[in-house]
Amino acid sequence: MTESVVLPAEQQAPLEGVITGEVVRMYQEVAEHPEGEFHFYHGRQAAELFGYERDWLDRAPPGAVASFAGVGNPHLRSRIQPGETVLDLGSGAGLDGIIAAWQVGPLGRVIGLDLNPTMCRKAEAHAAASGVRIACHEGRMEDIPLPDGSVDVVISNGVINLSFRKRRVIHELFRVLKPGGRVSITDIVSAKQLSQSIVNDPKLWAS
Ligand SMILES: C[S@@+](CC[C@H](N)C(=O)[O-])C[C@H]1O[C@@H](n2cnc3c(N)ncnc32)[C@H](O)[C@@H]1O
């Protein structure tokens, strides 16, 4: 039987809790056991594939590099300037935030945001180990705990695809941007409507 019918968003709502649980579990697993097998590229191999500068990867704490779980390179177009305030949406183990912190310098600020408090503490510890500061907020990208117009740049790497409420996320990130602010997002999109069996599979969402 082919599955061409996809349930409307409100009927998918009960799935959200299950999928969020799997998302939390999966990325914490990458952070705690990066040597494990995952069905997506991660760590230094992924970062090199996406064109991260070798110098960054040599300079960042090994734990942040090994647990990197992005899907691209948001730094290629972010044009981050010294003194700016950057929000790293879904900051994970912190590699992207650390790279942003080097770019904003001592007069700038990097704010992390992650659903999972364990990831937030990891990102902050990795930043401290590389001599910079990330203030990571535990929270959801669908309801960003920051005031309107408070950040110059939003970066995000492989995170928005994990949300059930992507329009809401986009609305939120434009809300927190200052007028003239910028976004640099790398993420996964599908050109085709995914079948209900894929949409219903927490493991496929969390990848
Ligand atoms: C693909 S990883 C981020 C990779 C990261 N940029 C790096 O440098 O490794 C996804 C992260 O987003 C977080 N996340 C997932 N859903 C979220 C949500 N709704 N709100 C905030 N963070 C979320 C996960 O806990 C996970 O740490």
The ligand as an SDF file (V2000), in Angstrom:
LIG
                    3D

 27 29  0  0  0  0  0  0  0  0999 V2000
   22.0260   19.1060   15.1400 C   0  0  0  0  0  0  0  0  0  0  0  0
   22.3380   19.4930   16.8350 S   0  0  0  0  0  0  0  0  0  0  0  0
   23.1260   21.0690   16.7650 C   0  0  0  0  0  0  0  0  0  0  0  0
   24.5080   21.0630   16.2140 C   0  0  0  0  0  0  0  0  0  0  0  0
   25.3590   22.1810   16.7120 C   0  0  0  0  0  0  0  0  0  0  0  0
   25.1400   23.3730   15.9360 N   0  0  0  0  0  0  0  0  0  0  0  0
   26.8420   21.7980   16.7480 C   0  0  0  0  0  0  0  0  0  0  0  0
   27.6950   22.6740   16.6100 O   0  0  0  0  0  0  0  0  0  0  0  0
   27.1550   20.6230   16.9800 O   0  0  0  0  0  0  0  0  0  0  0  0
   20.7150   19.8530   17.3640 C   0  0  0  0  0  0  0  0  0  0  0  0
   20.5630   20.4790   18.7450 C   0  0  0  0  0  0  0  0  0  0  0  0
   19.3050   21.1660   18.7700 O   0  0  0  0  0  0  0  0  0  0  0  0
   18.6570   20.9280   19.9990 C   0  0  0  0  0  0  0  0  0  0  0  0
   17.2080   21.0610   19.7840 N   0  0  0  0  0  0  0  0  0  0  0  0
   16.3680   20.1740   19.1930 C   0  0  0  0  0  0  0  0  0  0  0  0
   15.1100   20.6360   19.1790 N   0  0  0  0  0  0  0  0  0  0  0  0
   15.1510   21.8710   19.7900 C   0  0  0  0  0  0  0  0  0  0  0  0
   14.1620   22.8490   20.0920 C   0  0  0  0  0  0  0  0  0  0  0  0
   12.8620   22.6590   19.7830 N   0  0  0  0  0  0  0  0  0  0  0  0
   14.5570   23.9990   20.6840 N   0  0  0  0  0  0  0  0  0  0  0  0
   15.8710   24.1960   21.0170 C   0  0  0  0  0  0  0  0  0  0  0  0
   16.8400   23.2810   20.7690 N   0  0  0  0  0  0  0  0  0  0  0  0
   16.4950   22.1350   20.1570 C   0  0  0  0  0  0  0  0  0  0  0  0
   19.0850   19.5020   20.3760 C   0  0  0  0  0  0  0  0  0  0  0  0
   18.9520   19.2690   21.7800 O   0  0  0  0  0  0  0  0  0  0  0  0
   20.5270   19.4490   19.8740 C   0  0  0  0  0  0  0  0  0  0  0  0
   21.4500   19.7860   20.8820 O   0  0  0  0  0  0  0  0  0  0  0  0
  1  2  1  0
  2  3  1  0
  2 10  1  0
  3  4  1  0
  4  5  1  0
  5  6  1  0
  5  7  1  0
  7  8  2  0
  7  9  1  0
 10 11  1  0
 11 12  1  0
 11 26  1  0
 12 13  1  0
 13 14  1  0
 13 24  1  0
 14 15  1  0
 14 23  1  0
 15 16  2  0
 16 17  1  0
 17 18  1  0
 17 23  2  0
 18 19  1  0
 18 20  2  0
 20 21  1  0
 21 22  2  0
 22 23  1  0
 24 25  1  0
 24 26  1  0
 26 27  1  0
M  CHG  2   2   1   9  -1
M  END
$$$$
